[in-house]
Amino acid sequence: MGGKEARVDIVVPDLGEVGEVRLVRWLVAAGEEIESGQAVAEVEAEKAVFVVESPARGVLDQMTVAVGQTARPGDVIARLREG
């Protein structure tokens, strides 16, 4: 069949009025197979912790935000290879 493997961005979800979040911890490791809807990271905003879920099934390929760094809703924090 050939073709390129699809890459999917994992982004910080829209959390309403929240403007910025801090990545608290990764719940999966690079290279790990994950399922659609699986929790992959925890982010903190305004003293509340939120879970970031994977939008698709695949292998976590790249983490673009490190623990302790900040991001905004819509920012890519990781990428996965679908499959």
PAZAPA-4460 file (N, C-alpha, C; in steps of 0.05 Angstrom, whole numbers, plus 32768, in hexadecimal, padded with zeros to 4 digits):
% residues 83
    n_x    n_y    n_z   ca_x   ca_y   ca_z    c_x    c_y    c_z   seq   type   mol
   8010   7FE8   8000   8000   8000   8000   8011   8019   8000     1      M     A
   8027   8019   800F   8039   8030   800F   802D   8049   801C     2      G     A
   8037   8060   8014   802D   8079   801F   803B   8080   8039     3      G     A
   8036   8099   8041   8042   80A3   8059   8031   809B   8071     4      K     A
   803E   8099   8088   8030   8095   80A1   8023   80AF   80A8     5      E     A
   800B   80AE   80B2   7FFD   80C7   80BA   8008   80D0   80D5     6      A     A
   800C   80EA   80D7   8015   80F6   80F0   7FFD   8105   80FC     7      R     A
   7FF9   8103   8115   7FE3   8111   8123   7FEE   8122   8139     8      V     A
   7FE6   813B   813B   7FEE   814D   8150   7FDD   8148   8169     9      D     A
   7FEA   8148   8180   7FDB   8148   819A   7FDE   8164   81A4    10      I     A
   7FC7   8171   81A8   7FC7   818E   81B0   7FBA   8192   81CB    11      V     A
   7FC1   81A8   81D7   7FB4   81B1   81F0   7F97   81B7   81E9    12      V     A
   7F84   81AB   81F7   7F68   81B0   81F1   7F5F   81CC   81FA    13      P     A
   7F49   81D5   81EF   7F3C   81EE   81F7   7F32   81EA   8213    14      D     A
   7F3B   81FA   8226   7F33   81F7   8242   7F23   820F   824B    15      L     A
   7F14   821B   8239   7F04   8232   8240   7F14   824B   8242    16      G     A
   7F13   8258   825A   7F21   8271   825E   7F3F   826F   8263    17      E     A
   7F49   8256   8264   7F65   8252   826A   7F76   825B   8252    18      V     A
   7F8A   826C   8258   7F9B   8276   8243   7FB5   8267   8241    19      G     A
   7FBF   825B   8256   7FD9   824D   8256   7FD9   8236   8269    20      E     A
   7FE6   8220   8262   7FE8   8209   8274   8006   8202   8277    21      V     A
   800B   81F3   828C   8027   81E8   8290   8025   81CA   828F    22      R     A
   8037   81BE   8280   8037   81A1   827E   8042   8195   8298    23      L     A
   8031   8186   82A6   8038   817A   82C0   8047   8160   82BD    24      V     A
   803C   814E   82AC   804A   8135   82A7   803F   8127   828F    25      R     A
   8050   8117   8283   8049   8105   826D   803F   80EB   8279    26      W     A
   802A   80E0   826E   801F   80C7   8278   8027   80B0   8266    27      L     A
   8034   80B6   8250   803E   80A2   823D   805B   80AA   8235    28      V     A
   8069   8096   822A   8085   809B   8221   8086   809C   8203    29      A     A
   809B   80AA   81F8   809F   80AA   81DB   80A3   808D   81D2    30      A     A
   8097   8086   81BC   8098   806B   81B1   8083   8059   81BB    31      G     A
   8073   8062   81CE   805E   8052   81D9   8045   8052   81C8    32      E     A
   8038   803B   81C5   801F   803A   81B6   8008   8044   81C7    33      E     A
   7FF8   8055   81BC   7FE2   8061   81CC   7FC7   805E   81BC    34      I     A
   7FB1   805F   81CB   7F97   805C   81BF   7F8A   8077   81BD    35      E     A
   7F76   8079   81AB   7F66   8092   81A8   7F58   8097   81C2    36      S     A
   7F59   80AF   81CC   7F4C   80B6   81E6   7F5C   80B0   81FE    37      G     A
   7F74   80A4   81FB   7F85   809E   8212   7F91   80B7   821D    38      Q     A
   7F93   80B9   8237   7FA0   80D0   8244   7FBE   80CE   823E    39      A     A
   7FCA   80E4   8234   7FE6   80E3   822E   7FF7   80F7   823E    40      V     A
   7FE9   810C   8249   7FF8   8120   8259   7FE5   812D   826C    41      A     A
   7FF1   813A   8280   7FE1   814A   8293   7FEC   8166   8291    42      E     A
   7FDA   817A   8290   7FE1   8196   8290   7FD3   81A4   82A6    43      V     A
   7FE0   81B9   82B0   7FD4   81C8   82C7   7FCF   81E5   82BE    44      E     A
   7FB8   81EE   82C7   7FB0   820A   82C2   7FA0   8214   82DA    45      A     A
   7FA7   822A   82E5   7F97   8236   82FB   7F93   8222   8311    46      E     A
   7FA8   8213   8318   7FA8   8200   832E   7F95   81E8   832A    47      K     A
   7F8D   81E3   8311   7F7D   81CC   830A   7F8D   81BB   82F6    48      A     A
   7F8B   81A1   82F8   7F99   818F   82E5   7F85   8184   82D1    49      V     A
   7F8D   8185   82B8   7F7D   817B   82A2   7F8C   8165   8293    50      F     A
   7F7E   8152   8288   7F8A   813C   8278   7F88   8143   825B    51      V     A
   7F9E   813E   824C   7F9F   8140   822F   7F9D   8124   8224    52      V     A
   7F89   8120   8212   7F85   8106   8206   7F8F   8105   81E9    53      E     A
   7F96   80ED   81E1   7F9E   80E8   81C5   7F85   80E9   81B3    54      S     A
   7F87   80F7   819C   7F70   80F7   818A   7F6F   80DF   8177    55      P     A
   7F83   80CE   8178   7F84   80B7   8166   7F95   80A0   8172    56      A     A
   7F94   8089   8166   7FA4   8072   816E   7FBE   8074   815F    57      R     A
   7FD4   806D   816C   7FEE   806D   815E   8005   806B   8172    58      G     A
   801D   8072   8168   8035   8071   8178   803E   808E   817E    59      V     A
   8043   8094   8197   804C   80AF   819E   8068   80B3   8192    60      L     A
   806A   80C6   8180   8082   80C9   8170   8094   80DF   817B    61      D     A
   8088   80F5   8184   8098   810D   818C   8089   811D   81A1    62      Q     A
   8097   8125   81B6   808C   8137   81CA   8098   8152   81C4    63      M     A
   8088   8166   81C0   8092   8181   81B9   8092   8194   81D0    64      T     A
   8087   818C   81E7   8087   819D   81FF   8091   818B   8216    65      V     A
   80A4   8196   8225   80AF   8187   823C   80A0   818D   8256    66      A     A
   80A2   817B   8269   8096   817F   8283   80A0   819A   828E    67      V     A
   808E   81AA   8298   8095   81C4   82A4   8091   81DB   8290    68      G     A
   8091   81D5   8276   808D   81EA   8262   8070   81F2   8260    69      Q     A
   806B   8209   8255   804F   8213   8252   8047   8210   8235    70      T     A
   802D   820F   8231   8020   820E   8217   8005   821B   8219    71      A     A
   7FF9   8221   8202   7FDF   822D   8200   7FCC   821A   81F3    72      R     A
   7FB2   821C   81F8   7F9E   820B   81EA   7FA3   820D   81CC    73      P     A
   7FA3   81F6   81BF   7FA8   81F4   81A2   7FC5   81EE   819B    74      G     A
   7FD8   81F2   81AE   7FF4   81ED   81A9   7FF9   81CF   81A7    75      D     A
   800A   81C7   8195   8012   81AB   8192   8025   81A4   81A9    76      V     A
   801F   818F   81B8   8031   8186   81CD   803F   816C   81C6    77      I     A
   8034   815D   81B3   8040   8144   81AA   8035   813C   818F    78      A     A
   8043   8129   8182   803A   811E   8168   803A   8100   816A    79      R     A
   8027   80F4   815C   8027   80D7   815B   8025   80CD   813E    80      L     A
   802F   80B5   8139   802C   80A7   8120   8013   8096   8122    81      R     A
   8000   809B   8110   7FE7   808B   8111   7FEC   806F   8108    82      E     A
   7FDD   805D   8113   7FDF   8041   810A   7FDC   802D   811F    83      G     A
***
